[in-house]
Amino acid sequence: MTTTATQASRGQELEPGHAEIIRATLPLVGAHVDEITVNFYSRMFGRHPELLRTLFNRGNQAQGAQQRALAASIATFATHLVTPDLPHPSELLSRIGHKHASLGVTAEQYPIVHEHLFAAIVEVLGADTVTADVAAAWDRVYWIMADTLIAMEHDLYRGAGVDDGDVYRRLRVTAREDDPSGTVLLTVGADGISNRSAAQYVSVGVTLPDGARQLRQYSLVNAPGATELTFAVKPVDSDGQHPAGEVSSWIRACVRVGDLLDVTVPFGDLPQPRSGAPVVLISAGIGITPMVGILEYLVAQACAAPVQVLHADRSSQTHPLRKRHQELVDILPGARMQLWYAEDVDGDSAEVHEGLMDLGGVEIADDAEIYLCGNAGFVQAVRSQLTGRGIAAGRVHCELFSPNDWLLD
């Protein structure tokens, strides 16, 4: 999908006058981006409160994560338009497009964002600064990015065999497994739906006690083409600074076999491992879930290529899906696992290291495809280690579970 994103946005360019204005005003917009986005979301939710209750993640909104993600994504795209020699943000657009498709976003919602975003820009920067010419230039940036995403999302819907936005299905829970790590594995009858590639994800919609319908995205941990969909939910407990996860806590407490859930058709843009190529799977915490999905795919394909499985966690007790993780590695003849635990490390095991993941002693084949998933700090730290070893960014495929896609570009 990154090729589609590249082609679509490269078909539209800023006029020279608009580009000059964007170069001049980009630092000013960047300096006030937090004020602009807070103002924007306040305006939009004030006019459309149903969006906060039925589409946007209330937890991310409360912590400001979604606001920063939107602003940074637009700024990244604007920077590319005025500096085309920079790498094209095709991966950023692809990740956003897949997430939007998984939420059922449609073209009709983009003008709503546009209306309130531009009203916020004018209010924060002032009408004297946001002249007609400045507004026209930023309007052009917004619609180049929006049109690119709208076209991409339409293609994703068509590829999934659904009408634009028609992604939710009422599916029955056929199995529930409570993993020793606290992760909850739920299996739903797929009703003719299947994941088309490894490590895709679904959005799950639940109605909370206050009546709000909230959506969250969870990675599938079974191989492509399965007759059922199995996804993993790691309940997020309050840590004193952040509240408990609304949806994950509700699922842990309330969902039982036989219940009906709103589940989407799968999306996700991690590429399939190349046949015969070495594979490196790097994860931390619940970031293990797309890696388990890839391992299930490799087992189903009877993969004999070298597979390195590298995982970091607090301890063996918090390591999600640890038993299945090890079983899959044991099945693959060319697979080897190394672990990094912060505590409770067994000193007799040469494959378990204490502390943070350090790739210094890990050999990585020159032609290996590398998959990486974890929280933003972990992903950035590991990417830095890989970059320091001269590994090309194009060989590293990342997945993030928070709205921080812009951090990867």
C-alpha positions as CSV (number, residue, x, y, z in Angstrom):
1,M,0.0,0.0,0.0
2,T,2.9,2.3,0.4
3,T,3.3,2.5,-3.4
4,T,-0.4,3.5,-3.7
5,A,0.2,6.3,-1.2
6,T,3.3,7.5,-3.0
7,Q,1.6,7.6,-6.4
8,A,-1.5,9.3,-5.1
9,S,0.2,12.1,-3.3
10,R,2.9,12.6,-6.0
11,G,0.1,13.3,-8.5
12,Q,-0.7,16.4,-6.5
13,E,1.8,19.1,-5.8
14,L,1.8,22.6,-4.2
15,E,1.9,25.5,-6.5
16,P,5.1,27.5,-6.1
17,G,3.4,30.4,-4.3
18,H,1.7,28.0,-1.8
19,A,5.0,26.2,-1.2
20,E,6.7,29.5,-0.4
21,I,4.0,30.3,2.1
22,I,4.1,26.9,3.8
23,R,7.9,27.2,4.2
24,A,7.5,30.5,5.8
25,T,4.7,29.6,8.1
26,L,5.6,26.0,9.0
27,P,7.8,27.0,12.0
28,L,5.0,29.2,13.3
29,V,2.4,26.5,13.0
30,G,4.8,24.1,14.6
31,A,5.4,26.4,17.5
32,H,1.7,26.6,18.3
33,V,0.7,23.1,17.2
34,D,-0.4,21.9,20.7
35,E,-2.7,25.0,21.1
36,I,-4.1,24.5,17.6
37,T,-5.0,20.8,18.1
38,V,-6.5,21.2,21.6
39,N,-8.6,24.0,20.2
40,F,-9.5,21.9,17.2
41,Y,-10.7,18.9,19.1
42,S,-12.6,21.0,21.6
43,R,-14.4,22.7,18.7
44,M,-15.1,19.4,16.8
45,F,-16.4,17.5,19.8
46,G,-18.4,20.4,20.9
47,R,-20.2,20.3,17.6
48,H,-20.1,16.6,17.1
49,P,-20.0,14.9,20.6
50,E,-21.0,11.6,19.0
51,L,-17.5,11.3,17.4
52,L,-15.9,11.2,20.9
53,R,-18.4,8.6,22.1
54,T,-18.4,6.4,19.0
55,L,-15.2,6.8,17.0
56,F,-12.3,8.5,18.8
57,N,-10.4,6.8,21.6
58,R,-11.4,8.7,24.8
59,G,-8.2,7.5,26.6
60,N,-5.9,8.9,23.9
61,Q,-7.9,12.1,23.9
62,A,-7.6,12.5,27.6
63,Q,-3.8,12.1,27.5
64,G,-3.3,14.2,24.4
65,A,-1.9,11.4,22.3
66,Q,-4.4,11.7,19.4
67,Q,-4.0,15.5,19.3
68,R,-0.2,15.3,18.9
69,A,-0.5,12.5,16.3
70,L,-2.8,14.5,14.0
71,A,-0.8,17.7,14.2
72,A,2.6,15.9,13.7
73,S,1.2,13.9,10.8
74,I,0.1,17.0,8.9
75,A,3.3,18.8,9.7
76,T,5.3,15.8,8.4
77,F,3.3,15.8,5.2
78,A,3.6,19.5,4.7
79,T,7.4,19.3,5.2
80,H,7.6,16.7,2.4
81,L,5.5,18.8,0.1
82,V,7.9,21.8,0.4
83,T,11.1,19.6,0.6
84,P,10.5,16.8,-2.0
85,D,14.1,15.6,-1.7
86,L,13.2,14.2,1.8
87,P,11.9,10.5,1.9
88,H,8.3,10.3,0.9
89,P,6.0,9.7,4.0
90,S,4.3,6.8,2.2
91,E,4.7,4.5,5.2
92,L,3.0,7.1,7.5
93,L,0.1,7.5,5.0
94,S,-0.2,3.7,4.7
95,R,-0.4,3.2,8.4
96,I,-3.0,6.0,8.8
97,G,-5.0,4.6,5.9
98,H,-5.2,1.1,7.3
99,K,-6.2,2.4,10.8
100,H,-8.9,4.6,9.3
101,A,-10.2,1.7,7.3
102,S,-10.3,-0.4,10.4
103,L,-12.4,2.3,12.1
104,G,-14.8,2.7,9.1
105,V,-13.7,6.3,8.3
106,T,-15.3,7.6,5.1
107,A,-14.7,10.6,2.8
108,E,-17.7,12.4,4.4
109,Q,-15.8,12.9,7.6
110,Y,-12.8,14.8,6.2
111,P,-14.7,18.1,5.6
112,I,-15.7,18.0,9.3
113,V,-12.1,17.8,10.4
114,H,-11.2,20.5,7.9
115,E,-13.8,22.9,9.1
116,H,-12.8,22.8,12.8
117,L,-9.1,22.5,12.2
118,F,-8.9,25.7,10.1
119,A,-11.1,27.5,12.6
120,A,-8.7,26.6,15.3
121,I,-5.7,27.7,13.3
122,V,-7.3,31.1,12.7
123,E,-8.2,31.5,16.4
124,V,-4.8,30.5,17.7
125,L,-2.6,32.4,15.2
126,G,-5.0,35.3,14.6
127,A,-6.7,36.5,11.5
128,D,-3.9,39.0,10.8
129,T,-1.5,36.1,10.5
130,V,-3.8,33.7,8.7
131,T,-4.5,35.8,5.7
132,A,-6.4,34.6,2.7
133,D,-3.2,33.5,1.0
134,V,-1.9,31.6,4.1
135,A,-5.3,29.9,4.5
136,A,-5.4,28.9,0.9
137,A,-1.9,27.4,1.1
138,W,-2.6,25.3,4.2
139,D,-6.0,24.4,2.7
140,R,-4.2,22.9,-0.2
141,V,-1.8,20.9,2.1
142,Y,-4.8,19.5,4.0
143,W,-6.7,18.4,0.9
144,I,-3.7,16.8,-0.9
145,M,-3.2,14.7,2.2
146,A,-6.9,14.0,2.7
147,D,-7.5,13.1,-1.0
148,T,-4.5,10.7,-0.8
149,L,-6.0,9.0,2.2
150,I,-9.6,8.9,0.9
151,A,-8.4,7.2,-2.3
152,M,-6.3,4.8,-0.4
153,E,-9.1,3.9,2.0
154,H,-11.5,3.4,-0.9
155,D,-9.1,0.9,-2.4
156,L,-8.7,-0.9,1.0
157,Y,-12.5,-1.2,1.3
158,R,-12.7,-2.5,-2.2
159,G,-9.9,-5.0,-1.6
160,A,-11.8,-6.2,1.5
161,G,-15.0,-6.7,-0.5
162,V,-17.0,-4.1,1.5
163,D,-18.6,-0.8,0.8
164,D,-16.7,2.3,2.1
165,G,-17.0,2.3,5.9
166,D,-19.1,-0.9,6.1
167,V,-16.5,-2.9,8.1
168,Y,-18.3,-4.0,11.3
169,R,-19.9,-7.4,11.8
170,R,-21.7,-8.9,14.8
171,L,-19.6,-11.9,15.6
172,R,-20.1,-14.5,18.4
173,V,-17.3,-15.3,20.9
174,T,-16.5,-19.0,20.5
175,A,-13.6,-19.2,23.0
176,R,-11.9,-17.3,25.7
177,E,-8.5,-18.0,27.2
178,D,-7.0,-16.1,30.1
179,D,-3.2,-16.2,29.6
180,P,-1.0,-16.4,32.8
181,S,0.4,-12.9,31.8
182,G,-3.1,-11.4,32.2
183,T,-3.7,-11.2,28.5
184,V,-7.1,-12.3,27.3
185,L,-7.4,-14.3,24.1
186,L,-10.8,-14.1,22.4
187,T,-11.9,-16.1,19.4
188,V,-14.9,-15.1,17.3
189,G,-16.6,-17.0,14.5
190,A,-15.4,-15.3,11.4
191,D,-18.6,-15.6,9.3
192,G,-16.8,-15.7,6.0
193,I,-14.2,-13.1,7.1
194,S,-10.5,-14.0,7.3
195,N,-7.2,-12.2,7.7
196,R,-5.6,-12.0,4.3
197,S,-2.0,-11.6,5.6
198,A,0.0,-12.2,8.7
199,A,-0.2,-9.7,11.6
200,Q,-3.3,-7.8,10.6
201,Y,-5.6,-6.4,13.2
202,V,-9.3,-5.8,13.8
203,S,-11.2,-3.0,15.5
204,V,-13.6,-4.2,18.3
205,G,-16.5,-2.0,19.4
206,V,-18.0,-2.3,22.9
207,T,-20.7,-0.3,24.6
208,L,-19.5,0.8,28.1
209,P,-21.6,1.3,31.2
210,D,-22.1,5.1,30.4
211,G,-23.5,4.2,27.0
212,A,-20.5,5.3,25.0
213,R,-19.5,2.9,22.2
214,Q,-15.7,2.8,22.2
215,L,-13.4,1.2,19.6
216,R,-10.0,-0.4,20.0
217,Q,-7.7,-2.3,17.7
218,Y,-6.2,-5.7,18.5
219,S,-3.7,-7.8,16.6
220,L,-4.8,-11.2,15.2
221,V,-2.7,-14.1,16.5
222,N,-3.8,-16.8,14.1
223,A,-2.5,-17.6,10.6
224,P,-4.1,-16.0,7.5
225,G,-7.1,-17.8,6.1
226,A,-8.3,-19.3,9.5
227,T,-12.0,-19.9,9.8
228,E,-12.1,-18.0,13.1
229,L,-10.4,-14.8,14.2
230,T,-8.4,-14.8,17.5
231,F,-7.1,-11.6,19.0
232,A,-5.3,-10.7,22.2
233,V,-6.3,-8.1,24.7
234,K,-3.9,-6.9,27.3
235,P,-5.9,-5.1,30.1
236,V,-4.3,-1.8,31.0
237,D,-4.4,-1.2,34.7
238,S,-4.1,2.3,36.3
239,D,-0.6,3.2,37.3
240,G,-1.3,6.3,39.2
241,Q,-0.4,8.6,36.3
242,H,-2.7,7.0,33.7
243,P,-6.2,5.7,34.1
244,A,-7.1,2.0,33.5
245,G,-7.9,1.1,29.9
246,E,-11.7,1.4,29.5
247,V,-12.2,-1.2,26.8
248,S,-9.6,-3.7,27.9
249,S,-10.8,-3.6,31.4
250,W,-14.4,-4.1,30.3
251,I,-13.4,-7.0,28.1
252,R,-11.6,-8.7,30.9
253,A,-14.5,-8.3,33.3
254,C,-17.5,-8.9,31.0
255,V,-16.9,-10.8,27.8
256,R,-17.8,-14.5,27.9
257,V,-18.2,-17.3,25.4
258,G,-21.5,-16.9,23.5
259,D,-21.4,-13.1,23.7
260,L,-21.7,-11.0,20.5
261,L,-19.1,-8.3,19.7
262,D,-18.8,-5.8,16.9
263,V,-15.6,-6.8,15.1
264,T,-14.3,-5.4,11.8
265,V,-12.8,-7.1,8.8
266,P,-9.0,-7.2,9.2
267,F,-6.6,-4.5,8.0
268,G,-2.9,-3.8,8.6
269,D,0.0,-3.1,6.3
270,L,2.9,-5.2,7.6
271,P,4.3,-7.0,4.6
272,Q,4.3,-10.8,4.3
273,P,7.8,-12.3,4.9
274,R,9.5,-13.0,1.6
275,S,9.8,-16.7,0.8
276,G,13.1,-18.1,1.8
277,A,14.4,-14.8,3.3
278,P,15.7,-14.7,6.9
279,V,13.2,-13.1,9.4
280,V,13.9,-11.2,12.6
281,L,11.0,-10.6,14.9
282,I,11.6,-8.0,17.7
283,S,9.0,-7.2,20.3
284,A,8.3,-5.9,23.8
285,G,5.3,-6.5,26.0
286,I,2.0,-6.9,24.2
287,G,3.9,-6.0,21.0
288,I,4.5,-9.7,20.8
289,T,1.0,-10.3,19.3
290,P,1.8,-9.4,15.6
291,M,5.0,-11.5,16.0
292,V,2.9,-14.5,17.1
293,G,0.7,-13.9,14.0
294,I,3.8,-13.9,11.8
295,L,5.2,-17.1,13.5
296,E,1.8,-18.8,12.9
297,Y,2.1,-17.9,9.2
298,L,5.7,-19.2,9.0
299,V,4.6,-22.5,10.6
300,A,1.7,-22.8,8.2
301,Q,4.1,-22.2,5.3
302,A,6.6,-24.8,6.7
303,C,9.3,-22.1,6.7
304,A,12.8,-23.5,6.8
305,A,14.6,-20.1,6.6
306,P,16.5,-18.7,9.6
307,V,14.1,-16.9,12.1
308,Q,15.4,-14.9,15.0
309,V,12.8,-14.2,17.7
310,L,13.9,-11.4,20.1
311,H,11.5,-10.3,22.9
312,A,11.8,-8.0,25.9
313,D,9.5,-8.0,29.0
314,R,9.5,-7.3,32.7
315,S,9.7,-11.0,33.6
316,S,8.6,-14.4,32.4
317,Q,5.4,-14.0,34.3
318,T,4.4,-10.9,32.3
319,H,5.5,-12.3,29.0
320,P,2.3,-12.5,27.0
321,L,1.5,-15.8,25.2
322,R,4.8,-17.2,26.4
323,K,3.9,-20.8,26.0
324,R,2.6,-20.5,22.4
325,H,5.5,-18.2,21.6
326,Q,8.0,-20.9,22.5
327,E,5.9,-23.7,20.9
328,L,6.0,-21.9,17.5
329,V,9.8,-21.3,17.8
330,D,10.3,-25.0,18.6
331,I,8.3,-26.1,15.5
332,L,10.3,-24.0,13.1
333,P,13.6,-25.7,12.3
334,G,15.5,-22.5,11.7
335,A,14.2,-20.5,14.6
336,R,16.0,-19.3,17.7
337,M,14.7,-17.2,20.5
338,Q,16.5,-14.7,22.8
339,L,14.8,-13.0,25.7
340,W,15.5,-9.9,27.8
341,Y,13.8,-9.7,31.2
342,A,14.1,-6.8,33.6
343,E,13.7,-9.0,36.7
344,D,13.5,-12.7,37.8
345,V,16.2,-13.8,35.3
346,D,17.3,-17.4,35.4
347,G,21.1,-17.2,35.4
348,D,21.4,-20.7,34.0
349,S,19.8,-19.8,30.7
350,A,22.1,-18.5,28.1
351,E,19.2,-17.3,26.0
352,V,17.7,-15.1,28.6
353,H,19.4,-11.8,29.3
354,E,18.9,-9.3,32.1
355,G,17.9,-5.7,31.5
356,L,16.9,-3.8,28.4
357,M,17.2,-5.3,24.9
358,D,20.7,-4.9,23.5
359,L,21.3,-6.0,19.9
360,G,25.1,-5.6,20.1
361,G,25.8,-9.3,20.3
362,V,23.0,-10.3,17.9
363,E,24.0,-11.2,14.4
364,I,21.5,-10.1,11.7
365,A,21.7,-11.4,8.2
366,D,22.2,-8.8,5.5
367,D,19.1,-9.8,3.6
368,A,16.8,-10.3,6.7
369,E,13.4,-8.8,6.9
370,I,13.0,-7.2,10.3
371,Y,9.7,-6.8,12.1
372,L,9.4,-4.5,15.2
373,C,6.6,-3.8,17.6
374,G,6.3,-2.4,21.1
375,N,5.7,0.9,22.8
376,A,7.0,4.1,21.2
377,G,10.1,4.3,23.4
378,F,11.1,0.7,22.7
379,V,10.5,1.1,19.0
380,Q,12.6,4.2,18.8
381,A,15.4,2.7,20.9
382,V,15.6,-0.5,18.8
383,R,15.4,1.5,15.5
384,S,18.3,3.6,16.7
385,Q,20.3,0.4,17.4
386,L,19.5,-1.0,13.9
387,T,20.3,2.3,12.2
388,G,23.6,2.4,14.1
389,R,24.5,-1.0,12.6
390,G,23.8,0.4,9.1
391,I,20.6,-1.5,8.5
392,A,18.4,0.2,5.9
393,A,15.1,1.6,7.1
394,G,13.3,-0.1,4.3
395,R,14.2,-3.5,5.8
396,V,12.6,-2.6,9.2
397,H,8.8,-3.0,9.3
398,C,7.2,-1.3,12.4
399,E,3.9,-1.6,14.1
400,L,2.7,0.8,16.9
401,F,-0.3,0.4,19.2
402,S,-0.5,4.1,20.0
403,P,-1.3,7.1,17.7
404,N,2.4,7.9,17.2
405,D,2.9,6.9,13.6
406,W,4.7,10.1,12.9
407,L,7.5,9.0,15.1
408,L,8.6,6.4,12.5
409,D,9.1,8.9,9.7
